[in-house]
């Protein structure tokens, strides 16, 4: 298993500003992912955070809006840029301690509200 | 058509009841399958993997029918603590796709 520390746990932000979410894992992991869970919806994969290279984004998500850093195997950040009320959501960091995409472990999430 | 579909519920059942959740997936090439549990305002946590032969973990039984692209979760002798949202998850080409979740509420 993996212990994941994600912060902030929640924030209320003004339209047009940016928020950076941090994800710290207690062990080195190859695979780190960022998900979004909009109100009443399921989880949607934003991107895979790759250590030492650019993140791999899913359809509908772009680097300019959601820049991701992965400086080492235990840490990643997701920035939500130029926020609008539509970005209000829960953002979740997740990791797979193994070699496949199974058995994801999640951080506690960041609840973002944009006014 | 959604890639992973679940009945959103809510399912309201009394303690001790047996309840079954269904899930269908659209991509026949999906490789592996899971049930996750998500409590209110909490992160999802893996409940169990789903194997082709079916598998059981205590009061929980998971079934997979690849021909019908159908997954199920059966909970026997429901407890109050089983109240949560149950997420059907499918691995498609290395990417985990989540269903919308089925809400379960177990009442005394």
Boltz contact constraints between the chains, C-beta under 6 A:
constraints:
  - contact:
      token1: [A, 42]
      token2: [B, 98]
      max_distance: 6.0
  - contact:
      token1: [A, 42]
      token2: [B, 99]
      max_distance: 6.0
  - contact:
      token1: [A, 42]
      token2: [B, 100]
      max_distance: 6.0
  - contact:
      token1: [A, 42]
      token2: [B, 101]
      max_distance: 6.0
  - contact:
      token1: [A, 43]
      token2: [B, 98]
      max_distance: 6.0
  - contact:
      token1: [A, 101]
      token2: [B, 91]
      max_distance: 6.0
  - contact:
      token1: [A, 101]
      token2: [B, 94]
      max_distance: 6.0
  - contact:
      token1: [A, 101]
      token2: [B, 96]
      max_distance: 6.0
  - contact:
      token1: [A, 103]
      token2: [B, 46]
      max_distance: 6.0
  - contact:
      token1: [A, 106]
      token2: [B, 43]
      max_distance: 6.0
  - contact:
      token1: [A, 106]
      token2: [B, 44]
      max_distance: 6.0
  - contact:
      token1: [A, 108]
      token2: [B, 43]
      max_distance: 6.0
  - contact:
      token1: [A, 109]
      token2: [B, 43]
      max_distance: 6.0
